[in-house]
Amino acid sequence: MPRPLGELEDAVMTRVWKWNRPVTVREVLEDLQQERSIAYTTVMTVLDNLHQKGWVRREAEGRAYRYEAVSTRAAYAAALMNEAWSQSDNPAAALVAFFGMMSEEQGHALRDAVRMVQGPETPGAENPPGENPGSDRDDSGR
C-alpha cells in the first residue's frame, strides 16, 4: 500500500498529475521556482526517488528523462483512504466518523460516487409492487 508522499514529493507529483503528460525536470523546476527557491538537482533527485518508488515511469530523451505518472491522483487518494480504513479496529465507526467530517459538497460527491458504483437502478426498484407512476392507466386498470 502507498505511504503518503512527503511535502516536496507531493508538490512534484501535483504538477505531473496536473499536466497529465510526460514532463522534464526543467519544467517541474521552473514551475516550483514560482513558489520557492529550489535547485535543479533537488527536483531531479525527487523525480528519481519517485521513479524508484514506482510513482512515475521515465523515458530517456537525449541526456535527460521525461517522467510520467503511473496512476492518477484519484487512485493515490483512494489507496491512502483504503489503507487508513483497513487499519481501523472498527471500520464502520471509522466510516461514520469520516462521513461526519465531510463538507456538504463532499457529501454530494460521495452520493454521486455511490450511484456510479451501483450502476443504473433496475426498472421499478423505486416503486412498490403493483405501482407504476409512469403508466397512463387509472386505478381500475384502464
C-alpha positions, -999 to +999 in steps of 0.1 A: +000+000+000+012+035-007+027+056+020+018+093+020+041+114-002+064+139+015+058+176+010+082+180-019+072+147-034+036+158-033+045+192-049+063+174-077+036+148-082+009+175-082+025+190-113+029+156-130-007+148-123-020+182-133-001+184-166-011+147-174+018+143-199+055+134-197+074+162-181+111+171-177+130+180-145+134+215-160+096+220-165+089+210-129+118+231-116+106+262-133+070+258-120+082+251-085+105+281-085+074+303-088+066+293-052+100+286-036+137+286-042+148+251-052+178+235-070+176+215-103+194+187-086+168+186-058+140+182-083+160+156-102+166+136-070+129+138-061+118+126-095+144+098-094+131+088-059+095+088-072+107+066-101+124+042-077+091+040-056+070+033-087+051+066-088+065+077-122+079+059-152+106+076-172+119+075-207+152+088-219+151+118-242+187+129-252+207+133-220+176+138-198+144+119-189+107+126-193+087+115-164+050+104-164+027+094-136+020+057-133-015+063-118-039+091-112-041+114-081-076+100-075-061+064-074-035+076-049-061+093-027-083+062-028-054+039-019-045+061+011-081+061+023-083+023+019-051+019+038-062+041+067-096+024+068-081-011+068-060-001+099-091+006+119-103-019+145-138-008+139-142+000+101-179+010+104-171+036+132-142+049+112-165+054+082-192+072+103-165+095+118-151+102+083-185+109+068-192+132+098-161+153+088-173+158+053-185+191+039-218+193+022-200+194-012-180+162-002-213+145+008-228+152-026-196+138-042-199+107-021-235+102-031-226+107-067-198+082-064-220+056-048-246+059-076-218+055-102-205+023-085-240+008-080-249+015-117-283+022-131-313+014-110-333-016-120-367-007-135-394-005-109-369-008-080-381+026-066-418+017-067-437-008-046-451-038-064-482-030-084-474+007-088-462+022-120-462+060-118-454+063-155-484+044-166-514+061-182-538+037-167-561+047-138-565+027-106-591+004-123-565-007-149-579+013-178 
